[in-house]
């Protein structure tokens, strides 16, 4: 059965991505373009989102993998992942990311000329940041593709052995909320002992903390959806406790960060608070969404398909808008509003009038061709007609049999 709450969460979290990337334009953290005025206080809401935003996406992706594997072999699933993730990645790196790099080069006085002087002649002159070839915000796609390929044999085993001892044990411990916090143990070990030695690069190679951390969360998603109602019942029942735990752990983490100097002891304490915080927010979001959002919606149907193209397009559109706002003496509210609204509207325009309606463009943005859906509806209609005809034939046969029995009796 389809979980509409998971679809809602996916749409909402990807929607937050636009707000988050707009925020990156105004905070001290490293980003492709920077506003002429930096707002230090904005770091705190950005940090809060940064704790759980990406982790929950990988958990949801693991859950989606569970459903995708139900009616597919490992080979079919892998080929589909390559098509749905690999093709948009290649297209995005060649056509979508290049404007971001072009405007960054203009801003840093590293290139002069129009865009078509830059693309494609300058695109393949090396890997970013030294060169101009990059996947930028699309880094999520190659990681997800590699995770899917690596874990498919394990996922197939778990799918084909749903009552194995490990799954049965997970079901037993997750009846209580404390059992769900068992999952922070590997996350804590990764945060405490791997994160200090491998800074985040998103280059897939030598990015060991990011790789191990997110493949673990991806696996957790598949594992939790495998226990079905046990997980959902616990998160719904104890959602308020998870919310309170998330608020407290984040507040304590802020306090320690500002009150104590960096040290080994502080690192281990912060690592524990970080994983406790992000996991509590993930559980709370699952609980509240399962309680309030697990229902069909026309808006959800539209947004659920649009979210992938929006994800691919949004940062490029935002960077183009931001470039023309950098030196303007306008307020944070005005600039951020223009960037947010402009990014949403232009992304929607491209999706609605260029991507959604063109069957040969849809796969470049990770969407299935519409004709397949049309054929599916035709097949369903034919199946319904076949069932109706069979039902009518059965009724006619039964009536003839009854008539014959009556005649024989007489």
Secondary structure as UniProt FT lines:
FT   HELIX           4..24
FT   TURN            25..26
FT   TURN            40..41
FT   HELIX           42..68
FT   TURN            69..71
FT   HELIX           74..81
FT   HELIX           82..86
FT   HELIX           87..91
FT   HELIX           92..96
FT   HELIX           98..107
FT   TURN            108..109
FT   HELIX           115..118
FT   TURN            119..124
FT   TURN            128..130
FT   HELIX           136..138
FT   HELIX           139..160
FT   TURN            161..163
FT   HELIX           165..173
FT   TURN            174..175
FT   HELIX           177..180
FT   HELIX           181..183
FT   HELIX           184..193
FT   HELIX           195..197
FT   HELIX           208..226
FT   TURN            227..228
FT   HELIX           229..237
FT   HELIX           239..259
FT   HELIX           264..292
FT   HELIX           298..323
FT   TURN            324..327
FT   HELIX           332..350
FT   HELIX           351..355
FT   TURN            356..357
FT   HELIX           359..362
FT   HELIX           363..365
FT   HELIX           370..409
//
